[in-house]
């Protein structure tokens, strides 16, 4: 139940943040580096904890370590946040693509383990959305710089929805195991 609440709270916070970002896309670009740094830091911690709990030390674990390192560097190296406004344009594009591919692969893998078809379909659709955003960002960095606030806002909303669905699926699975 605690894991469900954590996923639910994180999902709601991501959705609310995304909605707020939709109102101020220009300001988001000016300060988005800090948001991404904190997101990398948090995603890294959650990813490492998840990998250790599940004893899965593959690609997800490596990406979680990378995300944590990027978050730590961004938080504690002077000037790193300002540098993020240009460098992280391409890092975010890569993150979208990697997250999208992993979302698709893990949704299919979860389906093989008994997850519902609807959950798999949602994971695949959200993964495709991530990949499209990433490819668009790689192909048009100048447009991405102008519209980064909107792209990140939609990513936050999408990730929040995804976290809520993952939490709900986790709760259902745990309830089934406890019966």
N, C-alpha and C positions, 0 to 999 in steps of 0.2 A: 504494500500500500504506500509506503514511503517513496518508493521509486516512481509510482504513478503520480504522486503529488509533486515530486521534483520535476518530472517531465511536463506536467500540467502547468506549473508555475513558470518554468522556463519558456514553454510554448506561448503562454499568455503574454509574458514580458516581451517576447520577440514580436508577436503580432501587434501589441500596443506601440512598441518602438517603431515598427514599420509604418503603421498608420500615421504616427506623428511625423515621421520623416517625409511622408508624401506631401506635407504642407510646406516644407522648407528645403527643396532640393538643392538650391545654390549653397545655402549654409552647410548642408550635409557634405558637399564636396570639400569645403574648407576644413571641416573637422572629421571627416570620415575615417582618416587614418587611426584616430584613437578608438573609434568603434571597432574597426577591424582588428586592431591590436588586442583589445579586450576580448573580442570574439575568438581570436586565435588562442589566447591564453585559456579561456574557459573551455573551448572545444578540445584543446589539448589535454587538460586535466580530466574532463569527462571521458574522452577517448581512451586515455591511459587506464583509468579506473575500470572502464568497461572491458578493455582487453585483458587486464589482469584478472578480473572476476570470471571472465569466460575462458581464460587461458588460451586466447587467440592472439598470437604475436606476429601476424602477417602484415599486409599492406595497411590496414586500418591502424594498427599499433604504430607503425612507422610514421604515418601521416599525423597521428596524434602527438608523437614526440616532436615532429617538425613544427606543428602548430604551437605547441608549448614553447619551444625555443624561440620562434618568431615573436610570440607574445611577450616573453621575458625580455628579449632584445629591444622590442619596441617600447616597452614600459620603462626600462631602466637606462637605455643609452641616450644621452643628450642629443637632440636634433633628429632622432630616428623617426619621430612622429611626423615631422615636416617632410622628411624624405619620403615617407609613405604616400604622401599625396601624389607623387609621380610614380614611384616604383610599384606601389600596391595596385595601381590600375591593372597591370599585367598579372600580378599575383592573384588578385581577385578573379580575373578572368580564368586563370588556371584552376583556382579553387572551385569556381562554378562547374567547370568541366569535370574535375576529379570527383566532386561531390555528386554530380549527376550520374556519372558512370557507376560509382559505388552504390548510390541509391537504387539504381536499376538492378545491379548484380545482387545486392543484398535482398531486394524485394523478391526476386526470383528464387534466391536461396531460401528465404523464409517461407515461401509458398511450398517449396519441396519439404519443409519441416512441418507443414500443417497450417500455415497462416491462411487466412481467407483469400479468395480470389480478388475481392474488392480492395483489401489492403495491398495486395500485390499491384493491382492496377493503379491505385493512388500513388504508390512508391515509384512506379515506372513513369507515370505522367509528370510527377514532380521532378524526377531525374531528368527527363527529356527537357523540361523547362529550364533546369540548371544548365544543361549542355548548350541549349540555344542561347541563353544569356552569355555563357562563356565564349562561344564562337563569335557572337556579335561583338563582344567586348574586345576580342583579339583583332578583329577585322577593322574596327572603327574606334581607335583609342581616343581621338579628339572628341568624337561624339560621346564616348563613354565619360570623358572628363566633364563634359557639360551635363550629362544626364546621370551621373553616378549616384546622386541622391535618390533618384527614382529606382534605379536598378537595385541598390542596396535595400531600399524600403520594401520592394517586392520580394527580395531574397529573405529579409527578416520575416515577412508575413508568411511566405511559403515554408520557411524552416519552422516557424511557430506552429503552423498547422500540422506539419510533419511530426514534430515533437509530441503534440497532443494525440495524434493517431498512434504513434509508437507507444506512448504511455497507456492509452486505452487498450491496445493489443497486449501489452505487458501485464496489465491488471487482469484482463480476461484469462490470459495464460496462467497467471499465478492463482487465480480463483479456481481454474480447472484442476490445477495440481493439488490444491488444498481440499478438494472434495473427495 
